Amino acid sequence: MPLLKKEQEEQNKFLALNINAIDVRCLSFYLDDDVFKIIGAGTQRLPEKSVRNGMIIDENAVIEAVKESSSKAQESDFKVRKAIIGVDGGITTGLTTTVRMKRPTSDPIQTSEVESLYGRIAEAALLQARNRVLETTGDADMPISPITTSDVYIKIDNQRVALLEGQRGQNIEVAVFNSFVPSFHIKMLQKILKKAGVDILAIGSQMYSLVEFIKVEQPEEKDFVLVNISEDSTDVGVIFGGGIISTRSLNVGYIHFVKEISSRMALSMDDAESVLKTYNNQKLSQSESPIIKDCLNEIIEIWMDGLKLLLEDFPGVKTFPPKIYLSGRGTEIKDLTESVKNIAWAKTIPFIEEPQFDCLSSIIDGKIVNLTDQELTPEWAYLASTSIIYKEITES
């Protein structure tokens, strides 16, 4: 019995990894019944320009950082090899595809009909995603692959159902969310993780996993906008009825605010980030604070204009829900979050009601428990939510 218990505990342990423009982050999890327990956290800084807009530039640097961060996140007496890789940033394309079909009969829906319908959805989603990639990159031939596929809703004769097979009805409507990334990125991740001694359990959309955890922690919230200000991009998802309608990315993130301070004050990136953190903690002198504030104002204005333009031209969305969740490393920049919460910028955006804002650092604290001594600041919330993919895998 003790041997069986140890084997089960080991099976319930896994890693969550994120590779971004600043570092590689790793969390070690233990799934205890229905609660994800964080039992280790590790981070390893990357050399500048090792990763850009989600794409890996310096393969060797990333391999070493994966090794270091995963080692720091684990117990010395037991090494976890299986990992879920969360992908975000401008490298992802997320969209919901809806297909409607009228059947000639009300007889029970057969497996072959379901497979045919989902095949049509997959083809339509791939075409939509390729068009989006063409718009953003100008490359019509870039191979892309889905990393996350999830039903948003299924309706038969306008009534929601959990599944199609065996149900009776004529009018079928199915909406499916897909997140795509370039195929070369998946191959690169597979190569890097293999060299780092880590087995890939799954590669998934972190936007999707975070939305799913918001739904778990805040079940009353079905319609909202998620704005994740990550390391070198800002990812925006619009959610209606608990499903992601579409995602877009703005190529401005936390690192660009650091670069602005670095450039204007002739500081190294590390020193500029240290100054920014001191400023955010309101520990700079009265003479130094206005200088940093002035450095931030211009890049905040650029970011705000970009967010506004992105929302004004958001595919598949006519009106926006008023609830807005903010997450990511960029939420540490208080001047930025204060600017977002000043709703004057949103007057040209068709929100259903006046926008209301909330930061995600206060949400992930029920189904995820931090058992480490390390304080997990807001930028960890995005990675922590990746754990829900593990539950979906084990329950499927």
Secondary structure, 3 states (H helix, E strand, C coil): CHHHHHHHHHHCEEEEEEECCCEEEEEEEEEECCEEEEEEEEEEECCCCCEECCEECCHHHHHHHHHHHHHHCCCCCCCCCEEEEEECCCCCEEEEEEEEEECCCCCCCCHHHHHHHHHHHHHHHHHHHHHHHHHHHCCCCCCEEEEEEEEEEEEECCEECCCCCCCCCCEEEEEEEEEEEEHHHHHHHHHHHHHCCCEEEEEEEHHHHHHHHHHHHCCCCCCEEEEEECCCCEEEEEEECCEEEEEEEECCCHHHHHHHHHHHHCCCHHHHHHHHHHHHCCCCCCCCHHHHHHHHHHHHHHHHHHHHHHHHCCCCCCCECCEEEEECHHHHCHHHHHHHHCHHHHHHCCECCCCEEEEHHHCCCCCEEECCCCCCCCHHHHHHCCHHHHHHHHHC
